[in-house]
């Protein structure tokens, strides 16, 4: 396993928890970072600081945040181009759109809102185009995912959002933007993640603190999941459908393990890898040439790249950690690959962030 050096380091001032590179070909040098600050409660408040440190997304305090937008300069440096003040930001995702239209960023916040920001290609400036109240202000929007990851469109995709009260929300596009179509109870505790099957956008996956991964078919209502996998030793935190290999899911958990599943046989993993820390985010490499590589934000143990041995039929014959970025000294929650073509060494720029040391790094993997 190779330990990867840092290239660039930036203080985000407030705790940082999400990083997303823009997939638009004319703006692949833009990356956004979300922050999440717990406002200090009354000094007499009995909130346990250990609880705050382990579960910042579930403590009942006032939270503020920002979306920090950067432009990559000189191949790997970051220059800030805009700062957007918001409630705390647990998650952000870019809508994969056609090259003929401007990029749109979806932001989930800690007061039950989802906001859409359009970025103008010519000047790289963000402006809000929609804000939706999905839940009461005491409910956090924990994660979101767009349905059109594999098939960029000129319009918006559908959006799935997970909420801290155990619900999921399905938002669908219309003439005036997105609107909620269904909100349903999905998990008994926080559903840390909601994600689409990019190959069949009738299917939504979710994972939660109830140690369960579930699938939902939007055609058949939401009273019962298509399946429920209860075979986890800790909360399910992250799920991503493979953008190039049908039926393949990467699933991370607090139990320090990343598992690959065949969506047709979702109860038994094809293979699993110990990443040495809770896996908060998993990201498949955006290039088909490196479809075997998975980036993992490992919370207590920095960020890692897993190389899987994917066979021609999409199955996996094992995997191993091949690179480790160990500079994060606290809770690495956010990480993403750049969509810009690899450099001459076939390495891709990566940005990652961590919480209590409020730092954003770039590195190559």
Buried (B, 14 or more C-beta within 10 A) or exposed (E): EEEBEBBBEBEBEBBBBBBBBBBBEEBBBBBBBBBBBBEEBEEEEEBEEEEBEBEBBBBEBEBBBBBBBBBBEEEBEBEEBBEBEBBBBBBBBBBBBEEEBBBBBBBBBBBBBBBBBBBEBEEBEBEEBBBBEBBEEEBBBBBBBBBBBBEBBEBBBBBBBBBBBBBBBBBBBEEEBBEBEBBEEBBEBBBBBBBBBBBEBEBBBBBBBBBBBBBBBBEEEBEEBBBBBEEBEEBBBBBBBBBBBBBBBBBBBBBBBBBBBBBEEBEEBBBBBEBBBBBBBBBBBBBEEBBBBBBBBBBBBBBBBBBBEBEEEBBBEEBEBBBBBBBBEBBBBBBBBBBBEBEEEEEBBBBBBBBBBBBBBBBBB
